[in-house]
Amino acid sequence: MSEIDGNKLFLMIGPSIVRHMSRGNYVLRLINANGDPIGKKVLIWNVRNPLKENGWNARNPLKENEPSKIKDPPEELDNTSSQLDELRELVNKAEEDGNDTELEEYLLKFLTLLPEDKWALQKLEDLRVNKEEKKLKNFMVQAEKAYEKKEFKTAQKFLDNIDTMRPAYPPAEELKKKLKERLKGTIKARKKKIIWGISLAFAGIALILLWFFFHSKHNPKQQNLQVVLDACQNGTMTSGQCYKEAQRILAQVKDAPDQNLVALAEIILESSASAGYGEANRILGHLYDPSSNLTPDRRTQRSPRATLAYDYYKKAIDQGAADACEDLMRLHDWVQNHAFQNWELSLLLTVKQWNLSNCGR
């Protein structure tokens, strides 16, 4: 305590200043001889810079010409410090609870008030690294699960995400090696399967061809038919003999319908008909006649074509086949009954020269 112009100077440290002792702020209170305070308490100096410009002069604390330089301590100083202390406590609590979201929020608020605070900046950097590490570990777990389930494409996607975040991440590199080896093995296995499949396919085709070759060479029935066909085409057999062979083939088809045999019989009949055998033309007409059931079985007939049947019957009549007239009249009646349903039949009925009078009508 000291006296200035009869008044006493009393240095006081109040509760509001105790919170800021680290900053070295002190308060001066001026009292008179009776101990009554004069004016307001004022902030006199900062311990770290006692002779700060525009601050308090220790040798002349109440300089007469500069009263405005002695000011009350700003209230924001107390409020900011209180907020920072509160945020420190919240940061520590969020860190203990492991709540990264709240921790980041409080640190950002802290840095808003004190942007260059090393403590808060370090905490924020540690949080970023910790979050990245957690994300990397999660990707690794997902990649390993996918690898165990043999979902290699999914595992590769997670590994790509890890490479984007942190290239050459050791756990990911180990899994990459395993995945690469596994994929090589899978590709080799697939190639083997493809090769085996192609080989089996070729083997199957070869067996089928051998079977057909063996069957055609060693089947007496096929051999006989081929001999008959060759004989009819080169003229070794007479037209009558060829006609009888064709009839025999059609009789066989009745028990076991076979379009290939029908086609063979048709070729033999064509050969016989071209040699002038009228009955052969007549039977060819039966194969195409929609009104005829004279062939051994309806299933042995070719697709019914009334025009072809007409042509064959006319040739048979011209070649002297006695029963061809009856076939032609039956076909005429059928065409007449169905002409209204089909324009082709209408043309056949009106354009063709039926000459049924020659057949007794």
C-alpha positions as CSV (number, residue, x, y, z in Angstrom):
1,M,0.0,0.0,0.0
2,S,1.2,3.5,-0.8
3,E,-0.1,7.1,-0.6
4,I,-0.6,9.5,-3.5
5,D,-2.0,13.1,-2.7
6,G,-3.3,11.9,0.6
7,N,-5.1,8.9,-0.8
8,K,-4.0,5.3,-0.4
9,L,-3.4,2.9,-3.2
10,F,-4.5,-0.6,-2.4
11,L,-3.6,-3.6,-4.6
12,M,-6.5,-6.0,-4.8
13,I,-6.8,-9.4,-6.5
14,G,-10.5,-10.2,-6.8
15,P,-12.3,-13.4,-7.7
16,S,-12.6,-12.3,-11.3
17,I,-8.9,-11.9,-11.5
18,V,-8.0,-15.2,-9.9
19,R,-9.3,-17.1,-13.0
20,H,-6.8,-15.1,-15.1
21,M,-3.7,-15.4,-12.9
22,S,-2.0,-17.3,-15.7
23,R,-2.3,-14.2,-17.8
24,G,-0.7,-12.1,-15.0
25,N,-3.5,-9.5,-14.8
26,Y,-3.7,-7.4,-11.6
27,V,-6.3,-4.9,-10.4
28,L,-5.7,-1.6,-8.6
29,R,-8.2,-0.2,-6.2
30,L,-7.9,3.5,-5.0
31,I,-9.3,4.3,-1.5
32,N,-9.2,7.5,0.6
33,A,-8.0,7.9,4.2
34,N,-11.3,6.6,5.6
35,G,-10.9,3.4,3.6
36,D,-13.7,4.2,1.1
37,P,-13.1,3.1,-2.5
38,I,-12.6,5.9,-5.0
39,G,-13.8,5.2,-8.6
40,K,-13.7,1.8,-10.2
41,K,-11.2,-1.0,-10.0
42,V,-8.9,-0.8,-12.9
43,L,-6.6,-3.2,-14.8
44,I,-3.1,-1.8,-14.1
45,W,-0.7,-4.1,-16.0
46,N,0.3,-7.4,-17.4
47,V,3.1,-9.1,-15.6
48,R,4.7,-10.3,-18.8
49,N,4.7,-6.8,-20.3
50,P,4.6,-4.3,-17.4
51,L,5.6,-1.3,-19.5
52,K,3.4,-2.1,-22.5
53,E,2.8,0.9,-24.7
54,N,-0.4,2.8,-23.8
55,G,-0.4,0.7,-20.6
56,W,0.3,1.6,-17.0
57,N,3.6,3.3,-16.0
58,A,4.8,1.9,-12.7
59,R,6.7,5.1,-11.9
60,N,3.6,7.3,-12.4
61,P,0.5,5.2,-11.9
62,L,-2.0,8.1,-12.0
63,K,-0.5,10.3,-14.7
64,E,-2.7,13.4,-14.7
65,N,-2.9,14.0,-18.4
66,E,-3.7,10.5,-19.4
67,P,-6.7,9.3,-17.3
68,S,-8.3,7.6,-20.3
69,K,-5.6,5.0,-20.5
70,I,-6.5,3.4,-17.2
71,K,-9.6,1.2,-18.2
72,D,-11.8,-1.4,-16.7
73,P,-10.9,-5.0,-17.6
74,P,-13.1,-6.1,-20.7
75,E,-16.0,-8.4,-19.9
76,E,-15.4,-10.4,-23.1
77,L,-12.1,-11.6,-21.6
78,D,-14.0,-13.4,-18.8
79,N,-16.7,-14.8,-21.1
80,T,-14.2,-16.2,-23.7
81,S,-12.1,-17.8,-21.1
82,S,-15.1,-19.4,-19.5
83,Q,-16.3,-20.8,-22.9
84,L,-12.8,-22.2,-23.6
85,D,-12.7,-23.9,-20.2
86,E,-16.1,-25.4,-20.7
87,L,-15.2,-26.6,-24.2
88,R,-12.0,-28.2,-22.9
89,E,-14.1,-30.2,-20.4
90,L,-16.6,-31.2,-23.2
91,V,-13.7,-32.3,-25.5
92,N,-12.2,-34.4,-22.7
93,K,-15.6,-36.0,-22.0
94,A,-16.3,-36.8,-25.7
95,E,-12.8,-38.3,-26.0
96,E,-13.4,-40.5,-23.0
97,D,-16.8,-41.6,-24.4
98,G,-15.3,-42.3,-27.8
99,N,-17.9,-40.0,-29.5
100,D,-16.0,-38.8,-32.5
101,T,-18.9,-36.7,-33.8
102,E,-19.2,-34.6,-30.7
103,L,-15.4,-34.4,-30.3
104,E,-15.0,-32.9,-33.7
105,E,-17.9,-30.5,-33.1
106,Y,-16.4,-29.2,-29.8
107,L,-12.9,-28.9,-31.2
108,L,-14.1,-26.8,-34.2
109,K,-16.0,-24.5,-31.8
110,F,-12.8,-24.2,-29.7
111,L,-10.8,-23.3,-32.7
112,T,-13.4,-20.7,-33.7
113,L,-12.6,-18.9,-30.5
114,L,-8.9,-19.6,-30.5
115,P,-7.8,-20.5,-34.1
116,E,-4.1,-21.2,-33.5
117,D,-4.4,-23.2,-30.3
118,K,-1.8,-26.0,-30.6
119,W,-3.7,-28.3,-28.2
120,A,-7.0,-28.2,-30.2
121,L,-5.2,-28.5,-33.6
122,Q,-3.3,-31.6,-32.4
123,K,-6.5,-33.1,-31.0
124,L,-8.3,-32.5,-34.4
125,E,-5.4,-34.0,-36.3
126,D,-5.4,-37.1,-34.0
127,L,-9.2,-37.4,-34.5
128,R,-8.8,-37.3,-38.3
129,V,-6.1,-40.0,-38.2
130,N,-8.2,-42.1,-35.9
131,K,-11.3,-41.8,-38.1
132,E,-9.2,-42.7,-41.2
133,E,-7.7,-45.7,-39.3
134,K,-11.2,-46.9,-38.3
135,K,-12.4,-46.6,-41.9
136,L,-9.4,-48.5,-43.2
137,K,-9.9,-51.3,-40.7
138,N,-13.6,-51.5,-41.6
139,F,-12.7,-51.8,-45.3
140,M,-10.2,-54.5,-44.4
141,V,-12.8,-56.5,-42.5
142,Q,-15.3,-56.3,-45.4
143,A,-12.6,-57.3,-47.9
144,E,-11.6,-60.3,-45.8
145,K,-15.2,-61.4,-45.4
146,A,-15.8,-61.1,-49.2
147,Y,-12.6,-63.1,-49.8
148,E,-13.7,-65.9,-47.4
149,K,-17.1,-66.0,-49.3
150,K,-15.2,-66.2,-52.6
151,E,-16.7,-62.9,-53.7
152,F,-13.5,-61.8,-55.3
153,K,-14.9,-58.8,-57.2
154,T,-16.4,-57.4,-54.0
155,A,-13.1,-57.9,-52.1
156,Q,-11.2,-56.1,-54.9
157,K,-13.6,-53.1,-54.6
158,F,-12.8,-52.7,-50.9
159,L,-9.1,-53.0,-51.6
160,D,-9.3,-50.3,-54.2
161,N,-11.0,-48.0,-51.7
162,I,-8.1,-48.7,-49.3
163,D,-5.6,-47.8,-52.0
164,T,-7.4,-44.5,-52.6
165,M,-7.2,-43.6,-48.9
166,R,-3.7,-45.0,-48.1
167,P,-1.6,-46.6,-50.8
168,A,0.6,-49.5,-49.8
169,Y,-1.4,-50.2,-46.6
170,P,0.4,-53.3,-45.2
171,P,-2.7,-55.5,-44.3
172,A,-4.2,-54.7,-47.7
173,E,-1.0,-55.6,-49.5
174,E,-1.1,-59.1,-47.9
175,L,-4.7,-59.7,-48.9
176,K,-3.9,-58.5,-52.4
177,K,-1.2,-61.2,-52.8
178,K,-3.7,-63.9,-51.6
179,L,-6.4,-62.6,-53.9
180,K,-4.0,-62.5,-56.9
181,E,-2.9,-66.1,-56.3
182,R,-6.5,-67.2,-55.8
183,L,-7.6,-65.5,-59.1
184,K,-4.7,-67.2,-60.9
185,G,-5.8,-70.6,-59.6
186,T,-9.4,-69.8,-60.6
187,I,-8.4,-68.8,-64.1
188,K,-6.4,-71.9,-64.5
189,A,-9.2,-74.1,-63.3
190,R,-11.6,-72.3,-65.7
191,K,-9.3,-72.9,-68.6
192,K,-9.0,-76.5,-67.7
193,K,-12.8,-76.8,-67.6
194,I,-13.1,-75.1,-71.0
195,I,-10.5,-77.3,-72.5
196,W,-12.1,-80.4,-71.1
197,G,-15.5,-79.2,-72.3
198,I,-14.2,-78.6,-75.8
199,S,-12.5,-82.0,-75.8
200,L,-15.6,-83.8,-74.7
201,A,-17.7,-82.0,-77.3
202,F,-15.3,-83.0,-80.1
203,A,-15.2,-86.5,-78.7
204,G,-19.0,-86.7,-78.7
205,I,-19.2,-85.4,-82.3
206,A,-16.6,-87.9,-83.4
207,L,-18.5,-90.8,-81.7
208,I,-21.8,-89.7,-83.4
209,L,-20.1,-89.5,-86.8
210,L,-18.5,-93.0,-86.2
211,W,-21.9,-94.4,-85.2
212,F,-23.5,-93.0,-88.3
213,F,-20.7,-94.3,-90.4
214,F,-20.8,-97.7,-88.8
215,H,-24.6,-97.8,-88.9
216,S,-24.7,-96.9,-92.6
217,K,-21.9,-99.4,-93.5
218,H,-23.0,-102.3,-91.4
219,N,-26.8,-102.0,-91.4
220,P,-28.1,-104.5,-94.0
221,K,-31.4,-102.7,-94.3
222,Q,-29.7,-99.4,-95.2
223,Q,-27.3,-101.1,-97.5
224,N,-30.1,-102.9,-99.3
225,L,-32.1,-99.7,-99.8
226,Q,-29.0,-97.8,-101.1
227,V,-28.4,-100.7,-103.5
228,V,-32.1,-100.5,-104.7
229,L,-31.9,-96.8,-105.2
230,D,-28.6,-97.0,-107.2
231,A,-30.1,-99.8,-109.3
232,C,-33.2,-97.9,-110.1
233,Q,-31.3,-94.7,-111.0
234,N,-28.8,-96.4,-113.2
235,G,-31.4,-98.6,-114.9
236,T,-30.1,-102.0,-113.6
237,M,-33.6,-102.7,-112.2
238,T,-36.8,-102.4,-114.3
239,S,-39.4,-99.7,-113.6
240,G,-41.8,-102.4,-112.4
241,Q,-39.2,-103.8,-110.0
242,C,-38.5,-100.3,-108.7
243,Y,-42.2,-99.7,-108.2
244,K,-42.5,-102.9,-106.1
245,E,-39.5,-101.9,-103.9
246,A,-41.1,-98.5,-103.3
247,Q,-44.3,-100.2,-102.3
248,R,-42.4,-102.5,-99.9
249,I,-40.7,-99.5,-98.3
250,L,-44.0,-97.7,-97.8
251,A,-45.4,-100.9,-96.2
252,Q,-42.5,-100.8,-93.7
253,V,-43.3,-97.2,-92.9
254,K,-46.8,-98.1,-91.8
255,D,-45.4,-99.9,-88.7
256,A,-42.7,-97.3,-88.0
257,P,-43.3,-93.9,-89.6
258,D,-40.1,-92.5,-91.0
259,Q,-40.0,-89.5,-93.3
260,N,-36.5,-90.4,-94.6
261,L,-37.9,-93.7,-95.9
262,V,-40.9,-92.0,-97.4
263,A,-38.4,-89.6,-99.2
264,L,-36.4,-92.7,-100.4
265,A,-39.6,-94.4,-101.7
266,E,-40.6,-91.1,-103.5
267,I,-37.2,-91.0,-105.3
268,I,-37.5,-94.6,-106.4
269,L,-41.1,-94.0,-107.6
270,E,-39.9,-90.9,-109.5
271,S,-37.3,-93.0,-111.2
272,S,-39.9,-95.7,-112.1
273,A,-42.4,-93.0,-113.3
274,S,-39.8,-91.3,-115.5
275,A,-39.3,-94.7,-117.2
276,G,-43.0,-94.7,-118.2
277,Y,-44.5,-96.8,-115.4
278,G,-48.0,-95.4,-114.9
279,E,-48.7,-97.0,-111.5
280,A,-45.7,-95.2,-110.1
281,N,-47.2,-91.8,-111.0
282,R,-50.5,-92.9,-109.4
283,I,-48.8,-93.8,-106.1
284,L,-46.9,-90.4,-106.2
285,G,-50.3,-88.8,-106.6
286,H,-51.5,-90.6,-103.5
287,L,-48.6,-89.1,-101.5
288,Y,-49.8,-85.5,-102.2
289,D,-53.6,-86.1,-102.6
290,P,-55.5,-84.4,-99.7
291,S,-58.5,-86.7,-100.4
292,S,-56.6,-89.9,-100.4
293,N,-56.0,-92.4,-97.6
294,L,-54.7,-95.0,-100.0
295,T,-51.1,-94.8,-98.7
296,P,-50.3,-97.2,-95.8
297,D,-50.7,-94.4,-93.3
298,R,-51.7,-90.7,-93.5
299,R,-48.5,-89.8,-91.6
300,T,-46.4,-91.2,-94.5
301,Q,-47.9,-88.6,-96.9
302,R,-46.1,-85.5,-97.9
303,S,-47.7,-82.1,-97.3
304,P,-51.0,-82.4,-99.2
305,R,-50.8,-80.5,-102.5
306,A,-53.9,-81.0,-104.7
307,T,-52.1,-79.5,-107.8
308,L,-49.2,-82.0,-107.6
309,A,-51.7,-84.9,-107.1
310,Y,-53.6,-83.7,-110.2
311,D,-50.4,-83.6,-112.3
312,Y,-49.4,-87.1,-111.2
313,Y,-52.9,-88.6,-111.9
314,K,-53.0,-87.0,-115.3
315,K,-49.6,-88.6,-116.1
316,A,-50.7,-91.9,-114.8
317,I,-53.8,-91.8,-117.0
318,D,-51.7,-90.9,-120.0
319,Q,-49.4,-93.8,-119.2
320,G,-52.3,-96.2,-119.0
321,A,-52.8,-96.7,-115.3
322,A,-56.3,-98.1,-115.1
323,D,-57.2,-96.9,-111.6
324,A,-55.9,-93.3,-112.1
325,C,-59.3,-92.2,-113.4
326,E,-61.0,-93.1,-110.2
327,D,-58.3,-91.2,-108.2
328,L,-58.8,-88.1,-110.5
329,M,-62.6,-88.1,-110.0
330,R,-62.2,-88.4,-106.2
331,L,-59.8,-85.5,-106.2
332,H,-62.1,-83.4,-108.4
333,D,-65.0,-83.9,-106.0
334,W,-62.8,-83.0,-103.0
335,V,-61.5,-79.8,-104.7
336,Q,-65.1,-78.8,-105.7
337,N,-66.3,-79.1,-102.1
338,H,-63.3,-77.1,-100.7
339,A,-62.8,-74.5,-103.5
340,F,-64.7,-71.8,-101.7
341,Q,-62.2,-72.0,-98.8
342,N,-59.0,-71.5,-100.9
343,W,-58.3,-69.4,-104.0
344,E,-55.7,-71.9,-105.2
345,L,-58.3,-74.7,-105.2
346,S,-60.7,-72.4,-107.1
347,L,-58.1,-71.8,-109.8
348,L,-57.3,-75.6,-109.9
349,L,-61.0,-76.3,-110.4
350,T,-61.6,-73.7,-113.2
351,V,-58.3,-73.5,-115.0
352,K,-57.2,-77.2,-115.2
353,Q,-58.6,-79.5,-117.9
354,W,-60.0,-82.3,-115.9
355,N,-61.6,-84.1,-118.9
356,L,-63.6,-86.4,-116.6
357,S,-65.7,-87.5,-119.6
358,N,-62.7,-89.7,-120.6
359,C,-63.1,-91.4,-117.2
360,G,-66.8,-92.3,-117.7
361,R,-68.5,-89.0,-116.5
